[in-house]
Amino acid sequence: MISYRPFYNTLYKKGVTEYALIYKFGIPSNTIHRMKHGKPITTTTLDTLCGILECRVEDILEYIPPEDV
């Protein structure tokens, strides 16, 4: 299972809001919605978020093995 929990920690550390991602950086609100609900996003979106937040992929998502869910 993919978890976006690190994404929200990174947003907090960087002082960036979801509002800024949508209205300043042009991230579709549907993408934020998908992440909130644990749905998949594209690697292009991951690349864009890493660029905006100046972070690594591990700062946006983590893999949780099925036995740990």
SVG drawing of the C-alpha trace seen along z (x, -y; Angstrom):
<svg xmlns="http://www.w3.org/2000/svg" viewBox="-11 -32 26 42">
<polyline fill="none" stroke="black" stroke-width="0.4" points="0.0,0.0 1.2,-3.5 0.8,-6.1 1.1,-9.9 1.5,-10.6 5.1,-11.9 3.6,-14.4 1.6,-16.2 4.6,-16.3 6.7,-17.8 4.1,-20.4 4.1,-21.4 7.9,-21.5 8.2,-23.6 5.3,-25.9 3.4,-25.2 -0.4,-24.8 -2.7,-22.8 -4.2,-26.1 -0.8,-27.3 -0.2,-24.0 -3.5,-24.5 -3.6,-28.2 0.1,-29.2 1.7,-26.1 -1.2,-24.8 -1.5,-21.3 -5.0,-20.1 -7.3,-19.9 -8.3,-16.4 -4.7,-15.4 -4.8,-16.6 -8.1,-14.8 -6.6,-11.6 -3.7,-11.8 -5.9,-12.4 -7.8,-9.2 -4.8,-7.1 -5.4,-6.8 -2.6,-6.6 -0.9,-9.6 1.5,-9.7 5.2,-9.8 5.0,-13.1 3.0,-14.5 5.5,-13.1 8.3,-14.8 6.4,-18.1 5.7,-17.9 9.4,-17.1 10.4,-20.2 7.9,-22.5 8.8,-21.2 12.5,-20.7 12.4,-17.3 12.9,-13.6 10.2,-11.1 10.5,-9.5 9.3,-12.9 6.0,-12.5 5.1,-8.8 6.0,-5.6 5.3,-1.9 3.6,0.0 3.7,3.8 0.3,5.5 1.0,7.3 1.6,3.9 -1.7,2.4"/>
</svg>
